[in-house]
Amino acid sequence: MTFAEILARYIGRQVEVYAFDLFLEGTLLSVGTNSFVVEVRNGSYITPDQQVTVFLLNVQGVRVLSETSI
C-alpha cells in the first residue's frame, strides 16, 4: 500500500501537513498518485478558504486530527 492510498482513506478529515518550509491545516479534499489537495482555513472572515495542492515528494508528515471535537 502506498502513502497516497493510505492518505486517501482520510478524505474529508481535518489534517495538518508538514513540509520542508510549509505548515498547513485544513480539510483533505482529494488524493492523487503524486499530490493531494487541502482546503486551508483562513483566519479572517474576509478572505475565503483556499485549495492548496501539495506534492507528496515535499511532505515530511501528515497528522490526521480526531473526528470528534472537544
N, C-alpha and C positions, 0 to 999 in steps of 0.2 A: 504494500500500500504506500502510495506517495504522500508527501506532505500536502499537496493540493487536494487529494482525495480525503484526507483526514480533516483538513480545514473546511471542505465543502459540507461536512456534517453539521457545521455550526452557522450556516447561512441564516440570517435573521437575528442572530445573537449579538450582544454588545461585546466588543473586543478592544484590546489595547495592542498596538503594533509597535514593535521596537526595531528600528533600522539603524544604520551607521550614524546618520545625522538627523534622525526623524523620530518623533513620537506622535502617534495618532490614537485617538479614542473615538469610537463610533460604532455603527451597525455594519456588520458584514453583509454585503449585498449579493456578491457573486464571486465565483472562483473559476479561473481558467487553468490551463496547464502551466502557464508561465507567470501569471499575475492574479491578483484579486482586487475587488473594489470595496472600499469602505466609505460609508456616508458619515462624514465628520460633522459632529455637532459644533455649532458656533456659539460662543459665549454671549453674544448680543442678540437682541430681538430684531435688529435692523438687517443684518447680513444673513442670507439664507444658508442652510446646510450645503456642504459641497461634497461631491463624489470624487474620491481620490483613488487612482489606480496605483497599486503597489506591486512592484516586480519581486517575485519570490527570491531571486538571487540577492536582493538587497536586505532581506529580512533577517534579523538576528533572533527575534522571538515574537510569538503571538500569545497573548493571555486572553482566554475566554472568560468573561465575567459571569457571575451567577445569574440564573434566570429569575430568582426571587429577589425582590427589593426589600430592604430593611425599613 
